[in-house]
Amino acid sequence: MKHNIFIKAIILIGVLLISFSCEDFLNQENPNKTSVEAYFKNENDVVRAVNGAYLALRSGYLLGETSTTYTEERSDNMGRLDNQSSSGEPFQFTDFSLLPSNTYLKRHWDDHFEAISRANFALAGIESVVFESPEAKAIHKSEALFIRALVYFHMVRKWGDVPLVTTYLQTTDEIAAHTFREKKEVVYEQITKDLTEALNGNLPDIQPVSGKGRTCKAAINGLLGQVYLTMYTTLESENKASYLSKAKQYLSASYGMRKFNDLSEIPYSDVFNVDKKSTCPEIIFQIVYIQGDKNYSSAVARNNQAKGETINSQYKSSGSGNFVNPDLVKEYEENDPRKDWSVKYATNPVARNYIITKYRDTSDAAGKLGYGGNDWILMRYADIILMLAEVEMYSGNTEKAIEYLNQVRNRAGVPTYETMQGNSDYKSKYPTLKLAILHERRVELAFENHRWYDLLRFFTPNELVTYMHAKNQNDYGISNLQNFGIKDIYYPIPFDEVKLNPEKMYQNTGY
């Protein structure tokens, strides 16, 4: 009950904050309706502002459960079987035919800056009011810094150079002054600065049940480790060795905060069990949805349901569910239980394709309208463990890397990496430890919005083009794999943003 009250409070507060939030970053009109001086009077106003920043993450155009268009469909995991009508613009993401004028792209861009604006608003308020406790001030600041860093981390990987805004913009002149793209290296520097400072707050290692939906030290460390790992693999720098060292430092710190010993103690199905979403020790950070609530329930189980299916929800779908590329289905090893939990072939003539079954809520509380209670997981320990395997592999510590890899495989109930070296099919598909780790990430974390970022991290641009072109077109739906090229490493900058300042808001190459 306390959990639901807390989440409903965040939602209500966030709705109230819509009046001051940024409608369109880099808009010629003043996007902010409330000044810092007029809004912030006491500590409670800061709490409301921080909660409003959390609320922004829920958007399906940002990081919420329906944001798979921008990640999973961009990768080789999912696609679409319709390229017309309402699917026309979303189809561009999976077909690698994305146009700068795409309205989904523009909304995606805007919602990133909405969240950043809310975080900056909260940070301004934190410095403008008097707190009874310095510890409370530090906690609120850590949360706002974490949110800003998280959103910028998604932006810099999708667009490269982006406007870097670390203050709350209140006038058109201030907005105009920030209408330019900052180099991605500078953006990464700000992200690591924000997250390092966020660790100063006295947050819990892992949030208790009453705090689910808020960040914690394990999440901050985990994100910081992932950022440094991404910097190591994607940036040209003299500091690459230090990036790898810091990646290990922060990922290890996050791993050390876990509330279990070995991953095998947690059944895979428990991670996605709607009844255990607040108590599963593997989950580090999640967006919380309210079961049975018309406005703030989860729709992920209902949306993935195909006509004639009942596995995800009591909701009777008339559609085909979200299309899973056969390329992913074929990646699961024989007798891997993660396959049966994650995907199912829908036989109804409307579908006749694989659908996602990873997120389920067939409870009476969700009902026939499918108002589910699934939380959207942004970080969990299998992800941390496999990134540690990656770090150890890059560091030359092969034995330790395999140990981490096997921890995930053991939980899944599939043979160890060493055993599979005697399997000719496995060995031919994944001839290197690096490819074996990438494979494990794919089948373990499918449909959790990691795959596209993994591909960007594991391959150079040229290598990724070769990797994608080598796939079988018949296992990729109607999207054209041959469209993929170097330009698709980044999204185009939305047309409206380039138009504001063609020189400083320059377009990405190839668009």
C-alpha positions as CSV (number, residue, x, y, z in Angstrom):
1,M,0.0,0.0,0.0
2,K,2.8,2.4,0.9
3,H,4.4,1.6,-2.4
4,N,1.3,2.5,-4.4
5,I,0.7,5.7,-2.5
6,F,4.3,6.8,-3.2
7,I,4.0,6.1,-6.9
8,K,0.6,7.9,-7.2
9,A,2.1,10.9,-5.4
10,I,4.9,11.0,-8.0
11,I,2.4,10.8,-10.8
12,L,0.2,13.6,-9.3
13,I,3.1,15.8,-8.7
14,G,4.5,15.2,-12.2
15,V,1.1,16.3,-13.7
16,L,1.3,19.5,-11.7
17,L,4.8,20.1,-13.0
18,I,3.7,19.9,-16.6
19,S,2.9,23.7,-16.4
20,F,6.6,24.5,-16.0
21,S,8.2,21.8,-18.0
22,C,10.0,22.4,-21.3
23,E,7.6,22.0,-24.2
24,D,10.2,22.0,-27.0
25,F,13.9,22.4,-26.4
26,L,15.5,24.9,-28.7
27,N,12.0,26.4,-29.4
28,Q,12.0,30.0,-30.4
29,E,9.3,30.7,-27.8
30,N,10.0,30.6,-24.1
31,P,9.2,27.0,-23.1
32,N,9.2,27.5,-19.4
33,K,6.2,28.7,-17.6
34,T,7.4,29.1,-14.1
35,S,10.6,30.7,-12.8
36,V,12.9,29.2,-10.2
37,E,12.3,32.2,-7.9
38,A,8.6,32.0,-8.1
39,Y,8.3,28.2,-7.7
40,F,10.7,27.2,-5.0
41,K,9.9,28.2,-1.5
42,N,10.8,25.2,0.7
43,E,12.1,21.7,0.6
44,N,8.8,20.2,-0.4
45,D,8.9,22.1,-3.6
46,V,12.3,20.4,-4.4
47,V,10.8,17.0,-3.7
48,R,8.0,17.8,-6.2
49,A,10.5,18.9,-8.8
50,V,12.6,15.8,-8.5
51,N,9.5,13.6,-8.7
52,G,8.6,15.5,-11.8
53,A,12.0,14.6,-13.4
54,Y,11.4,10.9,-12.5
55,L,8.0,11.1,-14.1
56,A,9.5,12.3,-17.4
57,L,11.3,9.0,-17.8
58,R,8.0,7.2,-18.1
59,S,7.3,8.6,-21.5
60,G,7.2,6.0,-24.3
61,Y,9.0,8.6,-26.4
62,L,11.9,8.5,-23.9
63,L,12.7,5.5,-21.7
64,G,9.3,4.0,-20.9
65,E,8.0,0.6,-21.8
66,T,6.9,1.6,-25.3
67,S,10.2,3.1,-26.3
68,T,11.3,-0.1,-28.1
69,T,10.8,1.7,-31.4
70,Y,14.1,3.6,-30.8
71,T,16.1,0.6,-29.6
72,E,14.9,-2.9,-30.1
73,E,13.4,-2.2,-33.5
74,R,16.6,-0.4,-34.5
75,S,18.5,-3.5,-33.7
76,D,18.2,-7.1,-35.1
77,N,15.8,-8.2,-32.3
78,M,12.5,-6.7,-33.5
79,G,10.9,-5.2,-36.6
80,R,7.5,-4.5,-38.2
81,L,5.4,-6.3,-40.7
82,D,3.6,-3.1,-41.8
83,N,5.2,-0.1,-43.4
84,Q,2.1,1.8,-44.2
85,S,-0.5,4.0,-42.5
86,S,0.3,4.6,-38.8
87,S,3.4,2.3,-39.0
88,G,5.0,4.4,-41.8
89,E,7.2,6.6,-39.6
90,P,8.0,4.0,-37.0
91,F,9.0,1.6,-39.8
92,Q,11.8,4.0,-40.8
93,F,13.7,3.2,-37.6
94,T,13.9,-0.6,-38.3
95,D,14.2,-0.1,-42.1
96,F,17.2,2.2,-41.7
97,S,15.4,4.8,-43.9
98,L,15.0,7.4,-41.1
99,L,14.3,10.9,-42.3
100,P,15.1,14.1,-40.3
101,S,11.5,15.1,-40.7
102,N,10.2,12.0,-38.9
103,T,7.8,13.2,-36.2
104,Y,8.6,10.2,-33.9
105,L,12.2,11.2,-34.1
106,K,11.4,14.8,-33.2
107,R,9.2,13.7,-30.2
108,H,12.0,11.4,-29.0
109,W,14.5,14.4,-29.1
110,D,12.0,16.7,-27.4
111,D,11.3,14.2,-24.6
112,H,15.0,13.9,-23.8
113,F,15.2,17.6,-23.3
114,E,12.0,17.7,-21.3
115,A,13.6,15.3,-18.8
116,I,16.9,17.3,-18.8
117,S,15.0,20.5,-18.3
118,R,13.1,19.1,-15.3
119,A,16.3,17.8,-13.8
120,N,17.9,21.2,-14.3
121,F,14.9,22.9,-12.7
122,A,15.2,20.6,-9.7
123,L,18.9,21.3,-9.4
124,A,18.3,25.0,-9.5
125,G,15.7,24.7,-6.8
126,I,18.0,22.7,-4.6
127,E,20.4,25.6,-4.5
128,S,17.7,28.2,-3.8
129,V,16.0,26.9,-0.7
130,V,17.1,26.2,2.9
131,F,17.1,22.5,3.9
132,E,16.7,21.3,7.5
133,S,19.2,18.5,6.8
134,P,22.3,18.6,4.5
135,E,21.8,14.9,4.0
136,A,18.4,15.5,2.4
137,K,19.7,18.1,0.1
138,A,22.5,15.8,-1.0
139,I,20.0,13.0,-1.8
140,H,17.8,15.2,-3.9
141,K,20.8,16.5,-5.8
142,S,22.1,13.0,-6.4
143,E,18.7,12.0,-7.9
144,A,18.5,14.9,-10.2
145,L,22.1,14.5,-11.4
146,F,21.5,10.8,-12.0
147,I,18.4,11.5,-14.2
148,R,20.3,14.2,-16.2
149,A,23.2,11.9,-16.8
150,L,21.0,8.9,-17.7
151,V,19.1,10.9,-20.3
152,Y,22.3,12.4,-21.8
153,F,23.9,9.0,-22.0
154,H,21.0,7.9,-24.2
155,M,21.2,11.0,-26.3
156,V,25.0,10.9,-26.9
157,R,24.8,7.3,-28.1
158,K,21.9,8.1,-30.5
159,W,23.0,11.4,-31.9
160,G,26.6,11.9,-31.0
161,D,27.2,15.7,-30.6
162,V,24.2,17.2,-28.8
163,P,23.4,20.5,-27.1
164,L,24.7,20.4,-23.5
165,V,22.5,22.2,-21.1
166,T,23.3,22.1,-17.4
167,T,21.3,25.1,-16.2
168,Y,17.6,25.8,-16.2
169,L,16.9,28.0,-19.2
170,Q,14.3,30.7,-18.5
171,T,14.6,33.2,-21.4
172,T,14.7,33.0,-25.2
173,D,18.1,34.5,-25.1
174,E,19.4,31.7,-22.8
175,I,17.9,29.2,-25.2
176,A,19.4,30.8,-28.2
177,A,22.8,30.8,-26.5
178,H,22.6,27.0,-26.0
179,T,21.4,26.3,-29.6
180,F,24.6,24.5,-30.7
181,R,25.9,20.9,-30.6
182,E,28.6,20.1,-28.1
183,K,31.2,17.5,-29.0
184,K,30.3,14.1,-27.7
185,E,33.6,13.8,-25.7
186,V,32.5,16.9,-23.7
187,V,29.0,15.4,-23.2
188,Y,30.6,12.2,-21.9
189,E,32.8,14.2,-19.6
190,Q,29.7,15.9,-18.1
191,I,27.9,12.6,-17.7
192,T,30.7,11.1,-15.7
193,K,31.0,14.3,-13.7
194,D,27.3,14.2,-12.8
195,L,27.4,10.6,-11.8
196,T,30.5,10.9,-9.8
197,E,29.0,13.8,-7.9
198,A,25.7,11.8,-7.5
199,L,27.6,9.2,-5.5
200,N,28.1,11.8,-2.7
201,G,24.5,11.6,-1.7
202,N,23.6,9.2,1.1
203,L,21.4,7.0,-1.0
204,P,20.8,3.4,-0.1
205,D,22.8,0.8,-1.9
206,I,19.6,-0.7,-3.1
207,Q,16.2,0.9,-2.6
208,P,13.8,-0.8,-0.2
209,V,10.3,-1.7,-1.4
210,S,9.0,1.7,-0.5
211,G,11.6,3.4,-2.7
212,K,11.3,1.4,-5.9
213,G,11.3,3.7,-8.9
214,R,14.0,5.9,-7.4
215,T,17.8,5.6,-8.0
216,C,20.3,4.1,-5.6
217,K,24.1,3.8,-5.3
218,A,24.1,0.5,-7.1
219,A,22.3,2.1,-10.1
220,I,24.6,5.1,-10.1
221,N,27.7,2.9,-10.0
222,G,26.3,0.6,-12.6
223,L,25.5,3.4,-15.0
224,L,28.9,5.1,-14.4
225,G,30.6,1.7,-15.2
226,Q,28.6,1.3,-18.4
227,V,29.4,4.9,-19.4
228,Y,33.2,4.3,-19.0
229,L,32.9,1.0,-20.8
230,T,31.2,2.7,-23.7
231,M,33.8,5.4,-23.7
232,Y,36.5,2.8,-23.9
233,T,35.0,1.0,-26.9
234,T,33.7,4.0,-28.9
235,L,35.9,7.1,-28.2
236,E,39.4,7.8,-29.6
237,S,41.3,9.0,-26.6
238,E,44.7,8.7,-24.9
239,N,42.7,7.8,-21.7
240,K,41.3,4.5,-23.0
241,A,43.2,2.5,-20.3
242,S,41.8,4.6,-17.6
243,Y,38.3,4.3,-19.0
244,L,38.6,0.5,-18.8
245,S,40.0,0.7,-15.3
246,K,37.1,3.0,-14.1
247,A,34.5,0.8,-15.8
248,K,35.8,-2.1,-13.8
249,Q,35.9,0.0,-10.6
250,Y,32.3,1.2,-10.8
251,L,30.7,-2.0,-12.2
252,S,32.5,-4.0,-9.4
253,A,31.1,-1.5,-6.8
254,S,27.6,-2.0,-8.1
255,Y,28.0,-5.8,-8.1
256,G,29.3,-5.6,-4.6
257,M,26.1,-4.0,-3.4
258,R,23.9,-6.9,-4.5
259,K,21.6,-8.6,-1.9
260,F,22.3,-12.1,-3.1
261,N,25.4,-14.3,-3.5
262,D,25.1,-16.0,-6.9
263,L,22.6,-15.2,-9.8
264,S,21.5,-18.8,-9.8
265,E,19.6,-18.0,-6.5
266,I,17.1,-16.0,-8.5
267,P,14.9,-17.8,-11.0
268,Y,14.8,-16.0,-14.4
269,S,11.1,-15.9,-14.3
270,D,11.2,-14.1,-11.0
271,V,12.7,-11.0,-12.6
272,F,9.6,-10.5,-14.7
273,N,7.0,-11.8,-12.2
274,V,4.6,-9.0,-11.6
275,D,4.0,-10.2,-8.0
276,K,7.8,-10.0,-7.2
277,K,8.7,-6.8,-9.0
278,S,9.3,-4.9,-5.8
279,T,11.2,-7.7,-4.0
280,C,13.3,-9.3,-6.7
281,P,17.0,-8.7,-5.6
282,E,18.2,-8.7,-9.2
283,I,16.4,-5.5,-10.2
284,I,18.4,-2.4,-9.5
285,F,16.4,0.4,-11.1
286,Q,12.9,0.3,-12.7
287,I,10.1,2.5,-13.9
288,V,7.1,1.6,-11.8
289,Y,3.6,1.1,-13.2
290,I,0.4,0.6,-11.1
291,Q,-1.6,-2.6,-11.7
292,G,-5.3,-1.9,-12.4
293,D,-4.9,1.8,-12.8
294,K,-6.4,3.0,-16.1
295,N,-4.0,5.8,-16.5
296,Y,-0.7,4.6,-15.0
297,S,-0.8,0.8,-15.5
298,S,1.5,-1.1,-17.7
299,A,0.4,-1.9,-21.3
300,V,3.4,-4.0,-22.2
301,A,1.7,-7.4,-21.7
302,R,-1.4,-6.3,-23.6
303,N,0.5,-4.7,-26.4
304,N,2.6,-7.8,-27.0
305,Q,-0.5,-10.1,-27.1
306,A,-1.5,-11.5,-30.5
307,K,-5.0,-12.5,-31.5
308,G,-6.0,-15.9,-30.0
309,E,-3.3,-15.7,-27.4
310,T,-3.8,-15.6,-23.6
311,I,-0.2,-16.1,-22.3
312,N,0.5,-12.4,-21.6
313,S,-2.9,-11.0,-20.5
314,Q,-6.6,-11.5,-20.1
315,Y,-6.9,-8.8,-22.8
316,K,-8.4,-10.2,-26.0
317,S,-6.2,-8.8,-28.7
318,S,-7.4,-8.3,-32.3
319,G,-3.8,-7.5,-33.5
320,S,-0.6,-9.4,-34.3
321,G,1.5,-8.3,-31.3
322,N,5.0,-6.9,-31.7
323,F,7.0,-8.7,-34.4
324,V,10.1,-10.6,-33.2
325,N,12.8,-11.2,-35.9
326,P,13.4,-14.9,-36.5
327,D,17.0,-14.0,-36.4
328,L,16.7,-13.6,-32.6
329,V,14.6,-16.7,-32.2
330,K,17.3,-18.8,-33.9
331,E,19.9,-17.3,-31.6
332,Y,18.5,-19.2,-28.5
333,E,20.4,-22.4,-27.8
334,E,18.7,-25.7,-27.6
335,N,16.7,-26.2,-24.4
336,D,17.4,-22.6,-23.2
337,P,14.4,-21.9,-21.0
338,R,14.7,-18.1,-21.7
339,K,13.3,-18.8,-25.1
340,D,10.1,-20.3,-23.9
341,W,9.7,-17.4,-21.4
342,S,10.5,-14.7,-23.9
343,V,8.9,-15.6,-27.2
344,K,6.1,-17.7,-28.6
345,Y,4.8,-18.4,-32.1
346,A,1.3,-17.0,-32.6
347,T,-0.6,-19.2,-35.0
348,N,-3.7,-17.0,-35.7
349,P,-3.8,-15.9,-39.3
350,V,-3.7,-12.3,-38.2
351,A,-0.2,-12.9,-36.7
352,R,1.6,-16.1,-37.7
353,N,4.9,-14.8,-36.3
354,Y,6.8,-14.8,-33.0
355,I,5.6,-12.5,-30.3
356,I,7.1,-11.2,-27.1
357,T,5.9,-13.1,-23.9
358,K,8.6,-11.8,-21.5
359,Y,6.2,-9.4,-19.8
360,R,3.0,-11.1,-18.5
361,D,0.2,-10.1,-16.2
362,T,-2.8,-12.4,-16.4
363,S,-4.1,-11.4,-13.0
364,D,-7.7,-10.4,-12.2
365,A,-6.3,-7.1,-10.9
366,A,-5.1,-6.3,-14.5
367,G,-8.4,-7.7,-15.8
368,K,-9.7,-8.1,-19.3
369,L,-8.6,-4.6,-20.2
370,G,-5.0,-5.5,-19.5
371,Y,-4.2,-2.8,-17.0
372,G,-1.0,-4.6,-16.0
373,G,1.4,-4.0,-13.2
374,N,4.7,-4.8,-15.0
375,D,7.5,-2.5,-14.1
376,W,9.9,-1.5,-16.9
377,I,13.4,-2.6,-15.8
378,L,16.2,-0.2,-16.8
379,M,19.0,-2.0,-14.9
380,R,19.4,-5.4,-13.4
381,Y,22.4,-7.5,-12.2
382,A,22.6,-9.9,-15.2
383,D,23.4,-6.8,-17.2
384,I,26.1,-5.7,-14.7
385,I,27.6,-9.2,-14.6
386,L,27.9,-9.5,-18.4
387,M,29.5,-6.0,-18.6
388,L,32.0,-7.2,-16.0
389,A,32.7,-10.2,-18.2
390,E,33.2,-7.7,-21.1
391,V,35.6,-5.6,-19.0
392,E,37.6,-8.6,-17.9
393,M,37.8,-9.9,-21.5
394,Y,39.2,-6.5,-22.7
395,S,41.6,-6.6,-19.8
396,G,43.0,-10.0,-20.8
397,N,41.6,-11.7,-17.7
398,T,39.9,-14.5,-19.7
399,E,39.3,-16.9,-16.8
400,K,37.5,-14.2,-14.8
401,A,35.5,-13.1,-17.8
402,I,34.3,-16.7,-18.4
403,E,33.5,-17.0,-14.7
404,Y,31.1,-14.0,-15.0
405,L,29.7,-15.3,-18.3
406,N,29.0,-18.7,-16.7
407,Q,27.2,-17.2,-13.8
408,V,24.5,-16.0,-16.2
409,R,24.5,-19.3,-18.2
410,N,24.3,-21.3,-15.0
411,R,21.2,-19.4,-13.9
412,A,19.6,-20.1,-17.2
413,G,20.4,-23.8,-17.0
414,V,22.5,-24.0,-20.1
415,P,25.9,-25.6,-20.3
416,T,29.0,-23.6,-19.4
417,Y,31.1,-21.7,-21.9
418,E,33.9,-24.3,-21.5
419,T,31.5,-27.2,-22.2
420,M,30.1,-25.4,-25.3
421,Q,33.6,-25.2,-26.8
422,G,33.0,-28.9,-27.7
423,N,29.8,-27.9,-29.6
424,S,30.6,-27.3,-33.2
425,D,27.5,-25.2,-33.9
426,Y,28.1,-22.9,-30.9
427,K,31.8,-22.7,-31.7
428,S,31.2,-21.7,-35.3
429,K,28.6,-19.0,-34.4
430,Y,30.7,-17.6,-31.5
431,P,34.3,-18.3,-32.3
432,T,35.6,-15.7,-29.8
433,L,34.8,-15.0,-26.2
434,K,33.7,-11.5,-27.3
435,L,31.0,-12.9,-29.6
436,A,30.0,-15.4,-26.9
437,I,29.4,-12.5,-24.4
438,L,27.5,-10.5,-27.0
439,H,25.3,-13.6,-27.7
440,E,24.6,-14.1,-24.0
441,R,23.6,-10.5,-23.7
442,R,21.2,-10.9,-26.6
443,V,19.3,-13.9,-25.3
444,E,19.4,-12.8,-21.6
445,L,18.4,-9.2,-22.1
446,A,16.2,-9.4,-25.2
447,F,13.4,-6.8,-25.4
448,E,14.9,-4.7,-22.6
449,N,16.4,-2.0,-24.9
450,H,20.0,-3.1,-24.6
451,R,20.7,-4.8,-28.0
452,W,21.2,-1.7,-30.2
453,Y,23.6,-0.1,-27.7
454,D,25.4,-3.4,-27.4
455,L,25.9,-3.6,-31.1
456,L,27.3,0.0,-31.1
457,R,29.7,-0.9,-28.3
458,F,30.9,-4.3,-29.5
459,F,31.6,-3.3,-33.2
460,T,33.3,-0.4,-35.0
461,P,31.0,1.3,-37.5
462,N,32.5,-0.7,-40.4
463,E,32.4,-3.9,-38.5
464,L,28.7,-3.4,-37.7
465,V,27.8,-2.7,-41.3
466,T,29.5,-6.0,-42.2
467,Y,27.8,-7.8,-39.3
468,M,24.3,-6.6,-40.3
469,H,24.7,-7.2,-44.0
470,A,25.8,-10.8,-43.3
471,K,22.4,-11.6,-41.8
472,N,19.7,-13.5,-43.7
473,Q,17.1,-11.1,-45.0
474,N,14.4,-13.7,-44.6
475,D,15.1,-13.7,-40.8
476,Y,14.6,-9.9,-40.6
477,G,11.0,-9.3,-41.8
478,I,10.2,-6.7,-44.4
479,S,12.9,-4.2,-43.3
480,N,15.8,-4.0,-45.8
481,L,19.1,-4.9,-44.1
482,Q,21.0,-3.6,-47.1
483,N,19.8,-0.1,-46.2
484,F,22.1,-0.2,-43.2
485,G,25.2,1.9,-43.5
486,I,27.7,4.0,-41.7
487,K,25.3,6.9,-41.4
488,D,22.9,4.7,-39.3
489,I,25.3,4.6,-36.4
490,Y,23.6,7.9,-35.4
491,Y,20.1,9.2,-35.8
492,P,19.7,12.4,-37.9
493,I,19.2,15.6,-36.0
494,P,15.5,16.5,-36.3
495,F,14.9,18.9,-39.2
496,D,13.3,21.6,-37.0
497,E,16.4,21.7,-34.9
498,V,18.8,22.1,-37.8
499,K,16.7,24.8,-39.2
500,L,17.2,26.9,-36.0
501,N,20.9,27.2,-36.7
502,P,22.2,25.2,-39.7
503,E,25.8,25.9,-38.8
504,K,25.8,25.1,-35.1
505,M,23.1,22.5,-35.2
506,Y,24.8,20.8,-38.2
507,Q,23.3,17.6,-39.5
508,N,24.9,14.2,-39.0
509,T,26.7,12.8,-42.0
510,G,24.6,11.0,-44.6
511,Y,21.3,12.7,-43.9
